[in-house]
Each structure stands twice: as structure tokens, then as C-alpha cells.
Amino acid sequence: MHSGKLVFSQVMDYLPLHTFRRCVQRYQGNHKVRHFSCLDQYLSMAFAQLTYRESLRDIEACLRAQRNKLYHMGIRSNISRNTLANANKVR
């Protein structure tokens, strides 16, 4: 059984979370956000770039196929096409 971290989470470990959270706080990126945080949006879009996903529907289908591994990838909320579209439009 695999006991290590997922490759995606290993790549995302190079992201300086303190700096990212400071930028989100400075520009109030999570203002009026309930579940889908800026970090979740960033991680889902980074996943889309690294896996060559071309549409929101494709991103949603790929992330929902491995729903039990989202938490281990660092994504803390469920991903839907509408949520991604709204987050990309507003932020």
C-alpha cells in the first residue's frame, strides 16, 4: 500500500503558503466566501494546468473521479463547474 504523499501535493509543497495567505488577506480574496477558498481555487487550477485540462467540465470530471483523494491533494471542498466558474469570474 502506498504510504507517501501524492505527486501533486509534493509539487504544491513548493508554494509558500504564508506568502499566498498574506496576499489573499491583503486583497480580501476570501471576502464573502463560504466553502471554496482562494487556495482551493488555486490548487484546482494548478491541477488543471499540470494535467492539461481544457475546460471546466473536464476539470470537474477529473477531480470528481478521484473524490477521496482531494483532501490529500490539499483541496478541502467539493469541486463543481458552477463554483469554479463563479470563482474565476469574481476573483
N, C-alpha and C positions, 0 to 999 in steps of 0.2 A: 504494500500500500504506500502511496505517495505521502511523504511526511514533510516536504519542503513547501516553499511558497510558490504561487503561480508566477509564470514568467512576466505577465503583465504587472503584477504587484511589485516584482523585483525592479522592473523598469521605472515604475512610478515612485519607487523609493528615492530616486534621484531628484524628485521635485521637492524644493524646500518648502514644506508645509507652513512653517512660521511666516515666511515672506508672502506666500499665497494668501493665507488668512488675514495678514495685515493689509494687503491690497483690497481684499473683499470688504474688510471693515472700513477702510478709508473711503471707498467709493460706494458704500452701503449696498453691496451686491445682493445680500440676503434679506433686504428690506421687504417685508410682507411675503416672505417665502415660508411655506408650511413644511413641506417634506423634501422637495427636490432642491438641494443646496447648490451653490456655485461649484463646490468641489465635486459633487455628483455629476453635474453637467460637464465639468472639465474632464473628469475621468471617462465618462461615456463618449465624449467627442474624441478624446485621445485614443480610446479603444477603436473607434470608427476609423481614425486615420491609420492606426497601426495595422488594421486588418482589411484595409481598402474597401470599406463600406461606402456606398454611393448615395444612399437615400435614407430618410428617417425610418421608412418601413423596413429597410434592410438592417439598420442598426437595431431597431426594436426586436426584430425576429431573431437576430443573432444573440442578443443579450437575454432574451426570454428563453432561448433554448437551453441556456446554462444558468437558470434562475438560482439554483442552490449554490453557485459559485460566486454570485455577485458580491456577497459580503466579504469573501476572501480577496476579491479584486479591489475592495475599498469602496464600492458603491453601496450606499446604505438604504436606498429606496428603490421601489419598483420603477421600471422604465416603461413609458408609453409614448407613442408617437406624438400625441397631443401635448404631453408635458414637455417633451424635447422641443417641439415647435414653438410653444409659448416661451420657454426659457431662452431659446435662441433669438426670438423676436424682441423680448423685453430687455435682456441683459446685454 
